[in-house]
Amino acid sequence: MTFIRETIVTTVSAEGRVHIAPLGIIAQDDGWIIAPFRPSTTLENLTAVPFAVANYTDDMRIFAGCLTGRRDWPVVAVEGCPVPRLAAALSHSVLQVVSVKQDELRPRFFCKVVAEAMHAPFTGMNRAKAAVLELAILVSRLHMLPKEKIDSEIAYLTIAIEKTAGPDERQAWDWLMERVNAHRAAH
């Protein structure tokens, strides 16, 4: 069975421009696979600079922000790595590409972990954080899903938001719902 960890991946271009993207990385053997879709900035960056940082954060605004045009999150240099990490990362793993399996839709970059560090304590999850993450994934697939599926998922996820969300989760939810509502209006 596949284990996927939802992360915020940072990469850099050959010119050093930082790119921040939510991405599920796939566990394989003693490393992780990054499988960005074609075309994507993450794909271009990994090809140019074969390093990434998997940022582990519980700030759902970053996941939501990346999907709604809010990608300007503070980053911090990582010693010995050309790619910075998110300042908001609770911990991170530096990933070095060791092989690439080409694919017309989603090349698979197998990466080994070359460094890890913790920056802040993890103080727990709540249902709203999980609901925002699920809505973020749904938003990334709006173009592929039927209206009924979108509506039923949102109805269920709304329960967790109403019962357990703090201000950050509500803000992230609102950003994502703006995107959903724009999609609904266009279709």
Secondary structure per residue as TSV (DSSP state, phi and psi in degrees):
chain	resnum	aa	ss	phi	psi
A	1	M	-	360.0	142.1
A	2	T	-	-80.6	133.2
A	3	F	-	-107.6	122.2
A	4	I	E	-119.8	130.2
A	5	R	E	-106.8	122.8
A	6	E	E	-78.5	122.1
A	7	T	E	-135.7	173.9
A	8	I	E	-109.0	118.1
A	9	V	E	-99.7	129.6
A	10	T	E	-106.7	138.6
A	11	T	E	-138.1	169.5
A	12	V	E	-132.6	151.0
A	13	S	-	-79.4	172.7
A	14	A	T	-59.4	-28.4
A	15	E	T	-86.8	-1.7
A	16	G	-	91.7	8.5
A	17	R	-	-73.9	128.0
A	18	V	E	-81.5	137.6
A	19	H	E	-122.9	134.1
A	20	I	E	-118.6	125.6
A	21	A	E	-146.0	137.9
A	22	P	E	-73.7	134.6
A	23	L	E	-157.5	134.0
A	24	G	E	-82.9	120.9
A	25	I	E	-96.9	145.8
A	26	I	E	-106.8	125.4
A	27	A	E	-69.9	133.6
A	28	Q	E	-150.4	124.6
A	29	D	T	51.3	-120.7
A	30	D	T	-106.9	27.5
A	31	G	E	-149.7	-160.8
A	32	W	E	-132.8	146.1
A	33	I	E	-105.4	130.4
A	34	I	E	-106.3	122.7
A	35	A	-	-125.6	75.8
A	36	P	-	-75.3	149.5
A	37	F	-	-74.3	154.0
A	38	R	S	-89.9	141.0
A	39	P	S	-80.9	152.8
A	40	S	-	-160.5	153.1
A	41	T	H	-66.1	-38.7
A	42	T	H	-58.4	-43.8
A	43	L	H	-61.7	-48.0
A	44	E	H	-59.6	-44.6
A	45	N	H	-65.8	-44.5
A	46	L	H	-62.8	-32.5
A	47	T	H	-69.3	-38.9
A	48	A	H	-79.6	-42.0
A	49	V	S	-131.4	102.9
A	50	P	-	-78.2	50.0
A	51	F	E	-137.7	150.6
A	52	A	E	-145.4	160.4
A	53	V	E	-119.0	124.3
A	54	A	E	-88.7	113.7
A	55	N	E	-98.5	125.3
A	56	Y	E	-102.8	112.0
A	57	T	-	-135.8	151.8
A	58	D	-	-107.0	12.3
A	59	D	-	-87.1	98.9
A	60	M	H	-68.7	-16.6
A	61	R	H	-62.4	-30.4
A	62	I	H	-69.8	-44.6
A	63	F	H	-59.4	-50.2
A	64	A	H	-65.3	-41.5
A	65	G	H	-61.6	-42.5
A	66	C	H	-62.4	-30.0
A	67	L	H	-87.9	-6.4
A	68	T	T	-125.8	24.6
A	69	G	T	82.6	13.2
A	70	R	-	-111.4	82.3
A	71	R	-	-108.5	6.2
A	72	D	-	-90.9	75.1
A	73	W	-	-105.8	140.4
A	74	P	-	-60.9	140.3
A	75	V	E	-123.2	161.5
A	76	V	E	-131.9	137.8
A	77	A	-	-61.6	147.1
A	78	V	-	-114.0	123.4
A	79	E	T	-58.1	130.0
A	80	G	T	76.7	11.3
A	81	C	-	-132.2	136.1
A	82	P	S	-75.0	-8.3
A	83	V	S	-111.6	131.9
A	84	P	-	-81.0	168.4
A	85	R	E	-108.4	165.2
A	86	L	E	-70.4	138.3
A	87	A	T	-62.4	-30.4
A	88	A	T	-84.3	3.1
A	89	A	-	-68.5	132.7
A	90	L	S	-73.9	-33.7
A	91	S	E	-157.3	170.7
A	92	H	E	-152.3	160.0
A	93	S	E	-125.2	131.3
A	94	V	E	-86.5	125.8
A	95	L	E	-114.2	128.8
A	96	Q	E	-110.8	127.9
A	97	V	E	-68.3	128.1
A	98	V	E	-114.1	-20.3
A	99	S	E	-160.2	159.6
A	100	V	E	-132.7	130.0
A	101	K	E	-104.3	110.8
A	102	Q	-	-69.8	147.3
A	103	D	-	-155.4	144.5
A	104	E	S	-67.7	-28.7
A	105	L	S	-100.7	-49.6
A	106	R	-	-140.6	90.0
A	107	P	-	-59.5	151.4
A	108	R	E	-115.3	115.3
A	109	F	E	-96.3	110.9
A	110	F	E	-84.0	127.1
A	111	C	E	-123.6	142.2
A	112	K	E	-101.6	150.4
A	113	V	E	-81.5	120.4
A	114	V	E	-107.4	-12.2
A	115	A	E	-165.7	151.2
A	116	E	E	-145.2	152.8
A	117	A	E	-155.0	152.5
A	118	M	E	-108.4	145.2
A	119	H	-	-124.4	-26.1
A	120	A	S	-155.5	156.4
A	121	P	-	-73.1	148.4
A	122	F	-	-88.0	120.5
A	123	T	-	-102.9	10.8
A	124	G	-	112.5	165.4
A	125	M	-	-107.0	164.4
A	126	N	-	-136.3	169.6
A	127	R	H	-63.5	-31.4
A	128	A	H	-65.1	-39.6
A	129	K	H	-60.7	-45.2
A	130	A	H	-64.1	-38.4
A	131	A	H	-65.4	-41.5
A	132	V	H	-63.5	-43.6
A	133	L	H	-59.7	-45.0
A	134	E	H	-64.3	-39.3
A	135	L	H	-66.4	-37.0
A	136	A	H	-60.6	-43.5
A	137	I	H	-64.7	-42.0
A	138	L	H	-60.5	-44.4
A	139	V	H	-61.0	-37.3
A	140	S	T	-67.8	-12.3
A	141	R	T	-121.1	15.3
A	142	L	G	-53.4	-38.6
A	143	H	G	-68.9	-12.4
A	144	M	G	-108.5	-10.7
A	145	L	S	-108.1	147.1
A	146	P	-	-72.2	152.6
A	147	K	H	-53.4	-42.0
A	148	E	H	-62.1	-40.5
A	149	K	H	-64.6	-45.7
A	150	I	H	-59.4	-49.7
A	151	D	H	-63.6	-41.7
A	152	S	H	-69.0	-39.2
A	153	E	H	-63.2	-45.6
A	154	I	H	-63.9	-40.9
A	155	A	H	-58.5	-43.7
A	156	Y	H	-68.9	-45.5
A	157	L	H	-65.7	-29.6
A	158	T	H	-59.1	-32.6
A	159	I	H	-57.0	-47.9
A	160	A	H	-64.9	-38.5
A	161	I	H	-63.2	-48.4
A	162	E	H	-63.1	-33.0
A	163	K	H	-88.6	-31.3
A	164	T	H	-131.8	-2.6
A	165	A	-	-74.0	139.9
A	166	G	-	-94.4	-176.6
A	167	P	H	-60.3	-38.1
A	168	D	H	-67.0	-42.5
A	169	E	H	-66.9	-37.9
A	170	R	H	-64.4	-41.2
A	171	Q	H	-63.4	-45.8
A	172	A	H	-60.9	-43.9
A	173	W	H	-59.7	-46.3
A	174	D	H	-61.8	-41.5
A	175	W	H	-59.2	-45.6
A	176	L	H	-67.7	-38.6
A	177	M	H	-67.3	-30.7
A	178	E	H	-58.7	-42.5
A	179	R	H	-66.0	-42.8
A	180	V	H	-61.8	-45.7
A	181	N	H	-65.4	-35.8
A	182	A	H	-65.4	-39.8
A	183	H	H	-63.9	-44.4
A	184	R	H	-60.5	-43.0
A	185	A	H	-65.4	-31.3
A	186	A	H	-81.3	-16.0
A	187	H	-	-118.6	360.0
